[in-house]
Amino acid sequence: MAKLNFADGSDVRRTFCTLCPQHCGMLFHVDGEGHPQAFDGDRENPVANGKLCIKGTTAIEIHQHDDRLNFPLKRVGKRGEGKWERISWEQAMDEIAEKLRELREKDGPESVATLGGTHKTPGDWASWRWAADFGTPNFVSQGRNCGVSEYIAEISVYGWDTVYQSYYPGKTKCIVIWGSNPAESSPPSFERLRQCQAAGAKLIVVDPRRTKTAQRADLHLPVRPRTDGALALGMIHVMIRDGIYDKEFVEQWCTGFDEVEAEAAKWTPERTEEITGVPADDVVTAAHMYATLGPARLSFGVAATQLGEGASRSAVLGRSILRAISGNLDRPGGEPLGNPYDPDTFSWLPNINFEKLVDHPLRTRESVNAHENPITSITGYQAFRDATAKVYPQGHTGTAYVLFASQPAIYRAVTRQDPYPVKAILVQCGEPLLSMGAGRDAYEAFTSDNLELLVTMDMWMTPTAQLSDYVLPAADFMERADLSAHWGIGNFFVVGQQVSTPLGERRNDYDLWAELGRRLSDDPGYWPETVEGMFDRFLEPSGKSYREWADGEVNHRFIKPVFYKYRERGFATPSGKVELVPSLFERFGIEARPVYTGPPYSIPDAPEEEYPLQMIPGSRVRELTASNLRQSARLRRIHPEPLCDVHPDTAAKYGVADGEWMIIERPEGAIRQRARFDESLRRDTVNPDGYWWNPDERQYEPHLSGVWVSNANAITPGAPELSSFAGDQPLRGARCRIRAGDAPEAPARDAPVSVPV
């Protein structure tokens, strides 16, 4: 890694890494032909201040990798057979657009669905803009797995959100990390956490595992999976019982406190211990630390959104109530309420234009999951838009998270045509078989005769790409101009230059949606010819173009936070106050009180006597991002095989040896991973690696690069009755059993399939 400075000359180019969602600033030295030769962190970028994690250091290796897709391909054999014809982009776009036009005319725009991914490219927001323009409400990004129920709970309770907000060194005095592990998933956040601790902040970590973050904690609460809502109620009980909640704030700004108090009264520390496994004394200590050491920050973690059924609802609602009654909302160093984008600086929602979808002349139906989860629908979006209008006149910036369809509902709409048929799926830089849960359901949909079109745009020949009708080569972050607005949930932006000339015929993801949009839209001018032209529309209120931001001395704008905003505007809820029992929940038939319905009161996903353990797949590891980066030889040396953490006592009970292969079973099937003993893990819990596949294994049917061998999401359930109130899947906490097993067969990868040149 060379030491670079952006001011050194035109051969040094500046962008940000999108190999994970953090978007740390990077500098690249390029040769005379525009190819990257060296890299460094951008010390002027405030996200990571020049530091790079190990993923970012593989950027050039990934860019030059021999397995990258370089040309558009069209299937000429059976799905999954691996027979392709190389075609031009123009032909691919013409044929795909014609098929989409035919389906829209015959079955309506809702018969087309999109599944987004994890590279966090311009394709995310461009796919939403395209869906609104085309007329389909059936669009999904990987954010569906991260924060939908959390967003909806927070916006319903206080009309704002704290999801993308951070803790502040020197101001935040107590930090609660609940359901995340920033030591692995977010190095910049972990660095800030360490700075806060150095300044005296206390740390509480809620996690069934003693993670690297939990090892730094003053108090670790090893909660039983799916019982987070009970823990929240136990803490609320202690805060009310001991009079350490913010009475003045509650009396002036909150509604529904009496109902919360009545429900929390049932959750003594002793009962909380019985359900969660967290010692009663620790429940009391945690409540007192959070309530009295403030300012305090209970940070967002994805785990609570992935608990399924009532467990997720009680967890995200309970955490929202804790933030509110503690008096930390919008307090400096506490729980900052996200500032909406200043429309005089950045034009986000008008250019995504969800309003076009609401009033689309061809759309006649709600999303495919609306009958199961009506709060995540067009009607739900309209309700939130009306409720938050006095603070967010253009709509809440995280609007997509209120509209995202549920992936298993899309799959059922293909295979069962319920509630109506979905006939085409466009997958953009994502791998649904691996990262979106219910992998078997996804496979049935992708191979169904009911599905008339499956398109994948990606950097690699992923398992889903191997089943597709068209495969399109995606540019990496060095090969495109870029602008990170963090999907509308931040209030800042960072602009990146195009570093490298694209290799082969790789295109940036915007081109997919814009090319289809110009062919299918009633207003082709709606889609600028280049992504830079689209960026100009976003940036127009700032007074500078994309090029001026990209090439300027400063390529980012971070808005200085404003606190106690509610004192002037009120809260963006129907009542204008914090609704501890949210009226928006009641409107959509959702239990609005923080009633706990997790285990043992929840719907069982499998018989406990047959499946006595719980699995919590999906934990992040620093060298990988979900299903991405497994092609890197450097990262593979560090993490070559899938690992499942298991307590030694649990392993001994089921005949599993440390370092040996073990089988993890559910009713949906079985996978194999290597056992890794962890004495800090709960004895009733196992922690499998998530998203696992092996690009070096044989491609195409029936192997699909090992997608069924070790992939935890091949055995996660997708039944609608097990999903959360918002349609989030039960990715964590499902029941399982384990036993010793042999090493899986790993068929060597076939020679690359040849295509006509």
Backbone hydrogen bonds, N-H to C=O, Kabsch-Sander energy under -0.5 kcal/mol:
donor,donor_aa,acceptor,acceptor_aa,energy
2,A,39,F,-0.9
4,L,2,A,-0.8
8,D,5,N,-2.2
9,G,6,F,-0.8
12,V,9,G,-1.8
13,R,11,D,-0.5
13,R,28,F,-2.8
15,T,26,M,-2.7
17,C,24,C,-2.9
23,H,20,C,-0.8
26,M,15,T,-2.5
27,L,40,D,-3.1
28,F,13,R,-2.5
29,H,38,A,-2.4
30,V,11,D,-2.7
30,V,28,F,-0.5
31,D,35,H,-2.2
34,G,31,D,-1.8
37,Q,29,H,-3.5
38,A,29,H,-1.3
40,D,27,L,-2.1
42,D,25,G,-1.8
43,R,41,G,-0.9
45,N,42,D,-1.5
49,N,45,N,-1.7
50,G,42,D,-0.9
51,K,48,A,-1.8
57,T,53,C,-1.1
58,T,55,K,-1.8
59,A,56,G,-1.6
62,I,58,T,-2.9
63,H,59,A,-2.4
64,Q,60,I,-2.1
65,H,62,I,-0.8
68,R,65,H,-1.5
69,L,459,M,-2.4
73,L,471,V,-2.6
74,K,85,E,-2.6
75,R,469,D,-3.0
76,V,83,K,-2.4
77,G,83,K,-1.1
80,G,466,Q,-0.7
81,E,78,K,-2.3
84,W,82,G,-0.6
85,E,74,K,-2.3
87,I,72,P,-1.7
92,A,88,S,-2.3
93,M,89,W,-3.0
94,D,90,E,-2.4
95,E,91,Q,-2.7
96,I,92,A,-2.6
97,A,93,M,-2.4
98,E,94,D,-2.2
99,K,95,E,-2.0
100,L,96,I,-2.4
101,R,97,A,-2.5
102,E,98,E,-2.2
103,L,99,K,-2.3
104,R,100,L,-2.4
105,E,101,R,-2.2
106,K,102,E,-2.0
107,D,103,L,-3.4
108,G,103,L,-0.6
108,G,104,R,-1.1
111,S,108,G,-1.7
112,V,109,P,-1.6
113,A,424,A,-2.4
114,T,138,N,-2.0
115,L,426,L,-2.7
116,G,140,V,-3.0
118,T,429,C,-1.1
119,H,429,C,-0.9
124,D,121,T,-1.7
126,A,122,P,-1.9
127,S,123,G,-2.1
128,W,124,D,-1.4
129,R,125,W,-2.5
130,W,126,A,-2.5
131,A,127,S,-2.6
132,A,128,W,-2.3
133,D,129,R,-1.9
134,F,130,W,-3.2
135,G,131,A,-2.9
136,T,131,A,-1.5
139,F,137,P,-1.5
140,V,114,T,-1.2
142,Q,117,G,-0.9
144,R,141,S,-2.4
145,N,142,Q,-1.6
146,C,143,G,-0.8
147,G,143,G,-2.3
148,V,144,R,-0.6
151,Y,147,G,-2.9
152,I,148,V,-2.6
153,A,149,S,-2.3
154,E,150,E,-2.7
155,I,151,Y,-2.9
156,S,152,I,-2.1
157,V,153,A,-2.2
158,Y,154,E,-3.0
159,G,154,E,-0.7
159,G,155,I,-1.1
160,W,154,E,-0.6
165,Q,162,T,-1.7
171,K,168,Y,-2.0
172,T,168,Y,-2.9
173,K,295,P,-3.1
174,C,295,P,-1.4
175,I,202,K,-2.8
176,V,297,R,-3.0
177,I,175,I,-0.6
177,I,204,I,-2.9
178,W,176,V,-0.7
178,W,299,S,-0.6
179,G,177,I,-0.6
179,G,206,V,-1.9
184,E,181,N,-2.4
185,S,181,N,-2.4
186,S,182,P,-1.4
190,F,186,S,-2.4
191,E,187,P,-2.3
192,R,188,P,-1.9
193,L,189,S,-2.4
194,R,190,F,-2.4
195,Q,191,E,-1.9
196,C,192,R,-2.3
197,Q,193,L,-2.4
198,A,194,R,-2.3
199,A,195,Q,-1.3
200,G,197,Q,-1.7
201,A,196,C,-2.5
202,K,173,K,-2.5
204,I,175,I,-3.0
205,V,219,L,-2.3
206,V,177,I,-2.9
207,D,205,V,-0.6
207,D,221,L,-1.7
211,T,209,R,-1.4
215,Q,211,T,-1.9
216,R,213,T,-1.6
217,A,214,A,-1.5
218,D,203,L,-2.3
219,L,203,L,-1.6
221,L,205,V,-3.0
221,L,219,L,-0.5
223,V,221,L,-2.0
224,R,276,T,-2.2
227,T,224,R,-1.8
230,A,227,T,-0.6
231,L,227,T,-1.6
232,A,228,D,-2.4
233,L,229,G,-2.1
234,G,230,A,-2.3
235,M,231,L,-2.2
236,I,232,A,-2.4
237,H,233,L,-2.8
238,V,234,G,-1.9
239,M,235,M,-2.3
240,I,236,I,-2.4
241,R,237,H,-3.1
242,D,238,V,-2.7
243,G,240,I,-0.9
244,I,239,M,-2.2
245,Y,239,M,-0.8
246,D,325,I,-3.2
247,K,245,Y,-1.4
250,V,246,D,-2.4
251,E,247,K,-2.8
252,Q,248,E,-2.1
253,W,249,F,-3.1
254,C,250,V,-1.7
255,T,578,V,-2.7
260,V,256,G,-1.8
261,E,257,F,-3.2
262,A,258,D,-2.2
263,E,259,E,-2.0
264,A,260,V,-3.0
265,A,261,E,-1.8
266,K,263,E,-1.2
267,W,264,A,-2.1
268,T,266,K,-1.0
272,T,268,T,-2.7
273,E,269,P,-2.2
274,E,270,E,-2.0
275,I,271,R,-1.8
276,T,272,T,-3.0
277,G,273,E,-2.4
282,D,279,P,-0.5
283,V,279,P,-1.8
284,V,280,A,-1.9
285,T,281,D,-2.5
286,A,282,D,-2.8
287,A,283,V,-2.1
288,H,284,V,-2.3
289,M,285,T,-2.6
290,Y,286,A,-2.6
291,A,287,A,-2.3
292,T,288,H,-2.1
293,L,289,M,-1.8
297,R,174,C,-2.4
299,S,176,V,-2.0
299,S,297,R,-0.9
303,A,179,G,-1.7
304,A,301,G,-0.7
305,T,302,V,-1.4
306,Q,302,V,-0.6
306,Q,303,A,-1.6
307,L,304,A,-0.7
309,E,722,L,-1.3
311,A,308,G,-0.6
312,S,308,G,-2.1
312,S,309,E,-0.6
313,R,309,E,-1.1
314,S,310,G,-2.5
315,A,311,A,-1.6
316,V,312,S,-2.8
317,L,313,R,-2.3
318,G,314,S,-1.9
319,R,315,A,-2.3
320,S,316,V,-1.7
321,I,317,L,-2.1
322,L,318,G,-2.2
323,R,319,R,-2.2
324,A,320,S,-1.8
325,I,321,I,-2.8
326,S,322,L,-1.4
327,G,324,A,-1.5
328,N,323,R,-1.0
329,L,323,R,-0.6
330,D,335,E,-3.3
331,R,328,N,-1.8
334,G,331,R,-3.2
335,E,328,N,-2.6
338,G,161,D,-3.3
338,G,336,P,-0.6
345,T,342,D,-2.7
346,F,342,D,-2.4
347,S,538,F,-2.8
348,W,346,F,-1.0
351,N,348,W,-1.1
352,I,348,W,-1.3
353,N,349,L,-3.3
356,K,353,N,-1.0
357,L,353,N,-0.6
357,L,354,F,-0.6
358,V,354,F,-1.7
359,D,355,E,-1.9
360,H,357,L,-1.0
370,A,367,S,-1.7
372,E,369,N,-1.2
373,N,369,N,-3.4
376,T,373,N,-1.8
377,S,375,I,-0.9
381,Y,377,S,-2.6
382,Q,378,I,-2.4
383,A,379,T,-2.0
384,F,380,G,-2.3
385,R,381,Y,-2.9
386,D,382,Q,-2.4
387,A,383,A,-2.2
388,T,384,F,-2.3
389,A,386,D,-0.7
391,V,388,T,-1.4
392,Y,388,T,-3.6
395,G,392,Y,-1.9
399,T,396,H,-1.5
401,Y,398,G,-1.8
402,V,399,T,-2.2
403,L,399,T,-0.8
403,L,400,A,-0.8
404,F,400,A,-2.0
405,A,139,F,-2.1
407,Q,405,A,-0.5
410,I,406,S,-1.6
411,Y,407,Q,-2.2
412,R,408,P,-2.6
413,A,409,A,-1.8
414,V,410,I,-1.2
414,V,411,Y,-0.5
415,T,411,Y,-2.6
416,R,412,R,-2.8
417,Q,412,R,-0.9
418,D,412,R,-0.9
422,V,413,A,-1.3
423,K,111,S,-2.7
423,K,421,P,-0.5
424,A,111,S,-1.8
425,I,453,L,-2.3
426,L,113,A,-2.4
427,V,425,I,-0.6
427,V,455,V,-3.6
428,Q,115,L,-2.3
428,Q,426,L,-0.6
429,C,427,V,-0.6
429,C,457,M,-4.0
434,L,431,E,-1.7
435,S,431,E,-2.8
436,M,432,P,-1.1
439,G,713,N,-3.0
442,A,438,A,-2.1
443,Y,439,G,-2.4
444,E,440,R,-2.3
445,A,441,D,-1.9
446,F,442,A,-2.8
447,T,443,Y,-1.8
448,S,445,A,-1.0
451,L,448,S,-1.2
452,E,423,K,-2.2
452,E,450,N,-0.7
453,L,423,K,-1.3
455,V,425,I,-2.2
456,T,470,Y,-2.3
457,M,427,V,-2.7
458,D,456,T,-0.5
458,D,472,L,-2.1
462,T,460,W,-1.8
466,Q,462,T,-2.2
467,L,463,P,-0.6
467,L,464,T,-1.2
468,S,465,A,-1.5
469,D,454,L,-3.1
470,Y,454,L,-1.4
471,V,73,L,-2.2
472,L,456,T,-2.6
474,A,458,D,-2.2
475,A,507,R,-2.8
479,E,476,D,-1.4
480,R,477,F,-0.6
482,D,496,G,-2.1
484,S,494,V,-3.0
485,A,483,L,-0.7
488,G,485,A,-1.6
489,I,486,H,-2.1
490,G,485,A,-0.8
493,F,557,R,-1.7
494,V,484,S,-1.7
495,V,555,N,-3.0
496,G,482,D,-3.1
497,Q,14,R,-3.3
499,V,478,M,-1.3
499,V,497,Q,-0.6
500,S,478,M,-3.2
501,T,34,G,-1.4
505,E,70,N,-3.2
506,R,503,L,-1.8
507,R,473,P,-2.0
511,D,508,N,-1.5
512,L,508,N,-0.6
512,L,509,D,-0.7
513,W,509,D,-1.3
514,A,510,Y,-3.0
515,E,511,D,-2.6
516,L,512,L,-2.0
517,G,513,W,-2.6
518,R,514,A,-2.8
519,R,515,E,-1.1
520,L,516,L,-1.7
521,S,517,G,-3.0
526,Y,523,D,-2.7
527,W,524,P,-1.7
534,M,530,T,-1.4
535,F,531,V,-2.5
536,D,532,E,-2.0
537,R,533,G,-1.0
538,F,534,M,-1.7
539,L,535,F,-2.6
540,E,536,D,-1.1
542,S,539,L,-2.0
543,G,539,L,-0.5
543,G,540,E,-1.7
544,K,539,L,-0.7
549,W,545,S,-2.1
550,A,546,Y,-3.3
551,D,547,R,-2.4
552,G,548,E,-0.8
557,R,493,F,-2.4
559,I,491,N,-0.8
559,I,557,R,-0.5
564,Y,330,D,-1.6
567,R,564,Y,-1.3
568,E,565,K,-1.4
569,R,565,K,-2.1
570,G,566,Y,-2.4
571,F,576,G,-2.4
572,A,158,Y,-0.8
573,T,571,F,-2.4
576,G,573,T,-0.7
578,V,253,W,-3.0
579,E,157,V,-3.2
579,E,577,K,-0.6
580,L,255,T,-2.0
580,L,578,V,-1.0
586,E,582,P,-1.6
587,R,583,S,-2.4
588,F,584,L,-1.1
588,F,585,F,-0.7
589,G,586,E,-1.6
590,I,585,F,-2.7
595,V,593,R,-2.0
601,Y,598,G,-2.0
610,E,607,P,-0.7
611,Y,607,P,-2.4
613,L,736,C,-2.3
614,Q,684,D,-2.1
615,M,734,A,-2.6
616,I,686,V,-2.1
618,G,688,P,-0.7
624,L,621,V,-1.7
625,T,628,N,-0.8
628,N,625,T,-3.0
632,S,629,L,-1.2
636,R,632,S,-2.3
637,R,633,A,-1.5
638,I,634,R,-0.9
639,H,635,L,-2.3
644,C,674,R,-3.2
645,D,643,L,-0.5
645,D,687,N,-2.2
646,V,676,R,-1.9
647,H,685,T,-0.5
651,A,647,H,-2.7
652,A,648,P,-2.6
653,K,649,D,-1.9
654,Y,650,T,-1.3
655,G,652,A,-1.0
656,V,651,A,-3.0
659,G,675,A,-2.2
660,E,657,A,-1.9
662,M,673,Q,-2.9
663,I,739,R,-3.5
664,I,671,I,-2.6
665,E,663,I,-0.5
665,E,737,R,-2.7
666,R,669,G,-2.7
669,G,666,R,-1.6
671,I,664,I,-2.2
672,R,709,V,-2.6
673,Q,662,M,-2.0
674,R,642,P,-2.7
675,A,660,E,-3.1
676,R,644,C,-2.5
678,D,646,V,-1.9
681,L,678,D,-1.3
682,R,208,P,-1.0
685,T,682,R,-1.3
686,V,614,Q,-2.5
687,N,645,D,-2.3
689,D,643,L,-1.0
694,N,705,S,-2.5
697,E,694,N,-2.4
698,R,747,P,-1.6
701,E,80,G,-2.4
703,H,700,Y,-1.3
704,L,700,Y,-2.7
705,S,698,R,-2.4
706,G,703,H,-0.8
707,V,703,H,-0.9
707,V,704,L,-0.9
708,W,703,H,-0.5
709,V,706,G,-1.1
710,S,706,G,-0.8
712,A,689,D,-0.5
712,A,710,S,-0.7
714,A,711,N,-1.9
715,I,712,A,-1.7
722,L,719,A,-1.7
723,S,719,A,-0.6
723,S,720,P,-0.9
724,S,728,D,-2.7
725,F,309,E,-0.5
727,G,724,S,-2.0
731,L,729,Q,-2.0
732,R,306,Q,-2.5
733,G,615,M,-3.0
734,A,615,M,-0.6
736,C,613,L,-2.4
737,R,665,E,-1.5
739,R,663,I,-1.5
740,A,654,Y,-0.7
741,G,661,W,-2.0
749,R,696,D,-1.1
